[in-house]
């Protein structure tokens, strides 16, 4: 299953490729990363024959989509522009333009809300022709149904107008766009259809609610379970897309089993996800960037912890995990258990140093904790006072040195004005406290039912001074506008020492791959598509800084102990060993570049073109 070193540069010159995804110019999930990062590798092979298709949401698209004006559109004679002009003449609200990402692909966006007046008819047709039910009160399903109808019209128009010139390939990602597939088949539109599920919808729900999900997979009654979770319409759409496509694909060997038992079709191909590694390359700079952003994390840690007690930042390791808040699926439960065990080991060992673990996820909150903000502001006041004293002492020391005859260092204390001494003392007195540093940085809407908080309370992992593992739970995404970190997520990742992602359910998993691209070692699991791929395709992956926790057919306790051992061994590394490891991680990230992984997509398109 090893990919070729690079994909061929010119592909299927008699074909058009329309790639359809809900996340085109619409950043709502991981598929946005898949589509966006794949464009630079796709464009050299397809050029102007490649077009992306997605729903038009003005607020999401305005920053990254540039629409052609009427004059530009009128001067174009390619199949996509011709189809857009035809549909506009029929009254459709449709835009052709450029997605402003690397590669600048042609992009068609269609407003789904224009069909809301016809929803009753569309839903009736969907039930009559495909036995797909649709409730009256689900706005996402309404958008999906409307967009599916409009996407069908666009693809049919392209295919009918070019029937003697081009073969058309339509590649649909996920159930939100897949609803067009059964209708295209019913209308016998001459288009070769691919459908990719990145995670079965029912599988995600079952994994969150069944601790023995993988053992019970073959026993699932899909319709009964879909009704139980109130997702029967969406699951029906996903199944119709899987069965209606000429080529059905998924993203990892792990999700193949899911597809067999939940969608009742064996995937024709596995399409692993990659990244545009060039975007992350910092060459010799990446070690300097690690130090730069680690210093910014130091600032946060000083403000958060030093108010209560201090520790040596040069002997502190920063770990983090991030992603959607799915406590069990994302492995937050396993991570916390391993951290509690690591804390105990470090306390017993007598080793120097601290571990600070960041949980970066998204939860409903009312505000940032005022005490956390206040501590940061008070520390900044202390910093300004220290700088003023530094400047005053520097000037007076320089004058004293120039005027000195005995070459001895003068009394520095006497060079500080009483005003600054008092301000320094008062600043520290108002900042320092005996209260423990907060585990969480924000005020949650409902912190009594939060699984992370409940675990740390139960395990007494609440940032006691004697705890060697400290927890910072940040229930919002890191961004440059955050008053706590003041940097974006990518910069935060570069500043950390290790990413921890031992997922229980993760059809692919971009977070460890993004770590590797930035030269940061990462832990994944063999129940994530990425971890499974690494185990089978990357020899000596631990030497390259990618560690895989074995969770398949193992108990929670066994997996927790293995993760604890991995964290323990990482903490034992010297600074020189960590630097060498970061070098190896960064240099091996090229394995996951789309230039190498696009070949899987190329094979799937070739297979689709063979099938009628």
N, C-alpha and C positions, 0 to 999 in steps of 0.2 A: 504493500500500500504506500510505499515511498513515492512522493511526487517527483516529477522531472525537475531538473534544476531551474528551468524557466519554461513558460508556456509559449507556443508559437505566436508569431506577431500578426499574422493575417488569418482571419477565420471566416469560413462559410461566406465567400464573397457574393453569393446570390441570395443572401438572407438578411432580414431585418430582425432586430431584437428589441422587444418592448418589455421592460422589467417593471412590474407593478408592485408597489408597497405602500402601506398606510403611512410609513415614516419618511417618504420622499418630501424633503423640505419641511419636515414635521417631527421635531425631536421629542419623542415620547417614550422610547425604550431602546433596548439593545440592537434592534434591527436597523435603526437609524445608523448605528456604527457600522454594521455589516454593509449596508448599501453605500454609504458615503465613502468608507475606506476602500471599497472594491473598485470604485470608479476609475482611479488612475491606472489600474491594471487592465480594466475592461476597455477603455477608450482606444488604446493602440491597436487592439484586435478588431474593433467594430467601427470606430470613428463615427461618422455622421449617420451610420445605419443603426446606431444605438439610441434608444429613447427611454426615459424614465416616466412613469405615470403614477400620479397620486392624487389624493383629495386636496382641494384648495382651502386652507384655513389662513385668512389674511394675517392675523397676528403672529402666527408661527412662521409664515413664509416670507414676511416683509424684509427680514434681515438677510435672507440667503437666496432669494429668487428674483431674477431680473427678466421681466416679460418683454417680448418683442412688441413694438408698437404696430399699428395697422399698416403703415407704409413698409416697414421691414417685412411683415408677414406677407404682404401682397407681392413682394419681390422674390419670395422663396418658391421653389418648385419641387422640393423633396416630398416624400410620401406623407410625413407627419404634418408639415405645413398645409399641404393640400387637404388632408383630412380635417384639420382644425378649421380651415376656411369653410369647408362644406358644412360642418356641424354648426359653426357660427351663423351661417346663412339660414339654418333651420331653427335658430333661436337659442342654441346651447351656450351657457356661460362657461367658456373654456379658454385657457391661456396656454400659449407656447412660449417658452423662454429658455433661460440658462440657469442651472443650479450653480451658485457661486462657490463651488468647492474645487479642489484640485482636479483637473481634467475638464471642467466646465461642460458637463453633459447636457444635451438637449432634454428638456423636461416639459411635460404636459401636466397641468393641474386643472382639475374640474371641481367646481363648486357643488357639493352634494345637496345643499339645502334648496337648490332650485327645483328639486323633484318632490319636496315635502307635500305639495298639494296633490300629488298622485300616489302617495304612500299606500293608501287603501288598495288601489289597483295593483301596485307592485307586489304587495304582500299576498294578495289573492292569487296572482300569477305564480308567485314563488311556491305557494302551497299546491296549486293545481298541477304545475309542471314538474315540481321536484320534491313535493311532500316536506318542505321546510317550513316549520311553524314560525310565526313572528308575533310577539305580544304588542300591545298598544302603548306601553309605558316605558320603553327602553330606548333612550335617545341615541345611544351608540349604535344599537341595531338598526335604527332608522337611517342613520348616516351610512352605515355599511350597505344596507339594501339599496339606498339611493345611488351611492357611488358605484356599486356593482352593476346596476342598470346602465349608468352613464359610461363606465369603463367598457362594458360590452358593446355599446354603440360606437365608441371610438375605435376599438380594435377591429370590429366588423367593418367599419368604414375604411380603415387602412388596408385590411386584407382584401376586400372586394375591389378597391380601386387599383390594387397592385397585383391582382391575381396572376397576370401573365408575365410580370416582371420580377417579382420577389417572392420568396418563401418567407412566411412570418412566424417567428417564435415568440410566444407570450409566456413570460416567467412570472408567476404569482407567489408572493410571500405571505404566509399566514392566512388564517380564516377570514380576516377583515376584507381582503381583496379576492379571496378564492371563490366568493359567491358568484362571480362572473363566469367561472369555468363551466358549470353544468348548463348554463344558458347558451354559451358559445357552442357547446356540443349539440344542444337541442336544435339550434339554428343552422348547424352544419357549416359553420364559418371555417374557411380554409386557413386554419392557424394551428401550429404545433404547440401544445400546451404542457407547461411544467408547473408543478405545485411543490413548494417547499414549506414544510412545517418545521419551525424552529423549536417548538415545544408543543405537544398536544395540549389543548386547553383543559381537557378532562384530567390528563396526567398531572398537571400542575395542582389542580384542586385536590386530587386524591393524595398526592405526596404530602401536601400540607396537613392532611387530616388522618392519614393512616401510617403509623410508624412501621408497618410491615408492607408498605406499598409494593416493593419489588417482588416479594413472595406471593402477594395476592393478585398480581397483575392479570394472570391468565383466567382468573375467576370472575372478573368484573363484567357486570351487565351494563353496557355503556349507556343504554337509554334510561334505565332506572337510576343510575348514578348521576347522569346529566340532569334529570328531573329533580333529584335530591338537592343538587347544588344550584338549581334554577338556571341552568345554562344550556338547555336542550336546543334552542334555536341556533346558537353559535356552534355547538358541537355538530349539529346536523349540517350546517354550512361547511364545516371543516371536512366532514366525511364525504359530502358531495364533491368537494374540490379534489380530495384525494382519489376518489373513484373516477372522476370525470377527466382527470389529466392524463395525457399520453405518457408522461414520465413523472413519477412521484418520488420526491427526495426528502431527506431530513439531514440534520447537521452533525450527527454523531452516531457511532455504533450503539450507544446506550439508548437513544430514542428509537432505534429500529424496532426493538421489542415492544415499546409503547405503541408504535404505529400498527404493528401486527395485531395486538390484542385490543386496542381501543378504536382503531380506524379500520381494521379488517383488511388491510392491504400491506403487502411487503414492499418496502421502498425499493425503487430501482437503483438508487445511487445514494451515497453519503457525500455531502458537500461540507467539508470542515471550513470553519471561519478563520480568516486571517486579519491582518492589519496592513495599512500602508506604513511600513516601518520607517520610511524616509522622513515622515512627519515627526518622528520622535528622536531621530539621530542627532546627537550632540557631539559626536567624535570625542576628542580629548577633553572636551568641556564638561562631560556629564559628571565626573567626580567633583568638579568645582561647583556644579549646579546642586549636587547633593549637599555639599557643605553650606551653600547659600541658603537653601530652603530649610535645611536642618536648623540653622540659626534662627529662622523665623518661627519654627516650631518651639525652639528653646524659649523664645520670648513668650509664647502662649503658656508654656509649662511653668515658667517662673511666675507669671501673673496668677496662674491657677493654683499652684502648689506652695510656692515659697511664702505666701501669706501665712500659711499654717506651720510649715517646716521646710527645710531645704535638703537637697542632696546634690551629689556631684553630677553635673550634666555631661561631663566628658565620659562618664561611665554609665550612661543611660541609653537603653535601646528603645527605639520607637517602632512598635508594631501597629498594624491597622487592618481593619476589614471594612468592606463597604458593599453597597448594593441595596436592592429592594428589601423592605422589611418583611422577610419571611423567616421567622425565628428558627424553624426546623429545617426548611428547605435550604437556606443559605448557610446552614451549619453554625449559626450563632450559638446554639445550645452546646455543641461539641467544643467550640472555641472557648466558651466560658468555663466549661468543666476542665479543659486542659490548662487554662490560665490559673484556676484555683489550685490545681495540682502543682503547677510550676511555682506558684507563690510559696507553697509549702516546702517544696524541694530547695528553693533558694534560701528560705529562712533556716532550714536545717543545715545547709551546706557551709554557711559562713563566708560565702563568696561576696566580693564587693559588687556594687552596681545595682541599678534599678531597671525595671521594664515598665514602660508606659504604653498601654494598649488603647487605641482609638477605634470606636465603633462609629462609622459614618453611614448613616441611613436616613430615611425620610419618614417622619412621624408627625401627626397633627400636634401642634404646640400653640400656646397663646403668645409667648414672648421669649426672648432670651432671658435667662435668670439675671435679675438686676444685680445680685451680689457678684456674679461672675464678671459682668460689665464694669461694676464699680471697682473691683480688684484690679482689673486691667488699667482703668483710668488712674487709680491711686499709684500703681507702679510706674506709670508714665510720668506722674508728678515727681516721684522719687528720682527717676532718671534725669528729668530736667534740672532738679536741684543738684544732683551729682555733677552734671555737665557744667553748671554755673560755678560750683566749687572748683572743679577741675580747671576751668578757664582762669579763675581768680588766682588759684595757687600757682598755676603755670606761669602767669605773668610775673607774680611776685618772686617766685623761685628763680626765674631767669634774671631778674634784676639783682637778687641777692647773690647769685652765682657770679655775675659780672663784677659786683662790688666786693666780693669776698677776698680775704688774704690768707685764710687758714685752710681752705679747700674742704672743710667739713660740711656735711649736709645740714642746712639750718633746720630749726624746729618748724615743721610744716603746719602743725596745729595752730601756731600763732599767725599763720598767713590767711586763715579763714576768718571772715567777719563773724561776729556774734549772730548777726541776722541769719546767715546761711547755716550756722550750727543749729540754731533754734528751728529753722524751717526743716532741716534734715531730720532732726529728732522728732518733730511733730509729724512729719510725713510718714516716718516709719511706725510711730505709735498709732496713728490712725489706720494704717494699712494692716499691720500684724494682728492676728487673731488666734484663738485657741480652738476654733471650730475646724472640723475636718473639711478638706477640699471636696466640693460637690462632685459626685459621680457624673451627673448629667448637666449639660450647659444650658438647657432650655427648660421652660415650664411646660410639661406635656398637658394636653387636654385631659388625659386620663392616665395618670402615672400608677394608679393602684393595680391596673390590669396589664402593665407592660412587662413582658417576659424577661427582658434583660435586667430591668430594675429589680424584679422579684428574685431573680437568681442571685444578684450581688448582695441583696439584703439577707437572703437565706444563708449564703456562703460567707457572710461578713467580709466580703471583698469590697469594702467601702472607703478605700484610700486612707486606712490607718497609717500612722507613721511607720509602724513596724512591717507593714505590707511591702513586699519587694516588687509586687506587680500592682501597678496603679491603673485605674480605669477612667477613661474619658469617653462619655457617651454623647455624641453630637448628632441630634435627630434632625439634621438638615444637611443638604449638600454643601460642600465647601466651595466658596466662590470668592473672587477678589473683593466683592462688596461686603463680605462678612466682617463685622467689627472684631471678631475673635481671632481669625487667622490672617485675613488680608491677602490671600493668594488663591489661585484657582486649584482645582482638584489635581491636575497634572503636576503642578509645582509641589503640592502637599505630598503626593506619592513619591516624588524624587527625594524629598527630605526625610522620608521614613527609611528604616533599615530592612523591613520584611513585611510583605502582604500575606494575610492569613485567610484562606477561602476554602475550608474543608466541606464543601456543600454536600447535602444529602440528595438534592434534586437540582440539577443544573445541566440542561440539554447541551449547552456549550460552555459559556463562562468567559467573558472578556476580561474581567478584572485581573486575574493572574497574568494574562497575556499582555495587558497594558503595563503591568509592573515590569515584566521582562523587557519590553520595548524601551523602558526608561532606565534599565540597568538595576532594577530592584529585585532581589530574590523573592520568590513567592511559594506559598504552600497551596496546593489544590487537592482534589480527591479523585479517586477512580470512579466516583459516581457523577463526576462532571464530564461533559463531552471533551473539554480541553485536556483534563487529566488523563482520560482514557486514551486520547490521541497521543499524548506525550509518552505514556507508557509503551505504546505499540510502535511509535515512529521516531522517538528521540533517544538514541543510545546514551547511557551515562548521564541521564537528565539531572541527577542530583549534583554532579560536578558542574553543571551549567546553571545551578541555582534554582531549579524547579523541582520541588518536593511533592510527592503524591502520597497522601494518606489513603491507606487501603480500607475502604468501607464496605465493599461488596462482600456479602456473606460473612460479615464480622459483626460482633456485638458493639453496642455503643461504648461500653467500657474498654474493649480492646482498641477501638479507634481513638478514644480519648487518650489512652496510654501511649499510643504511637505518636499522636500529635504532641503530647507533652514531651516525649523524647526528642522530637524534631526541634521544638522550641528550646529545650534545655541545651541541645548540641549547638544551636545557633548562638545562644547567650554565652556559651563557653568560647566562642571564636574570639581571637584577638582582633584589634583594629586592622592590622596588616592583612589578616586572613579575610576579613570582611571586604576590604578594598579589592583584594585579588578576586574574590567571588563576584563582586559587582562587575568587574571587568569581563569575567567569563559570561555572566548573564547577558550583558549588553552585546557582546560579540556573537552570541548564539541566537539572538532574537530574529535574525534574518530568515531562519527556518520558517517562520510564520508569516512572511511577507506574502501578500496576494500574488506577487509575480510568480511565486512558487506554488501557491495553492489554487490559483485560478484554473489550473489544468483540470481539476475535478468538475468545475462548471462547464468547461469546454467539452468534456466527454458527455455530460448530461445533455448539452445542446445537440451534440452529434446524434445521440440516441433518440432525442425528440424528433429530429429531422428525418430519421429513418421510419418513424411511426406515423401513420395517417389517422 
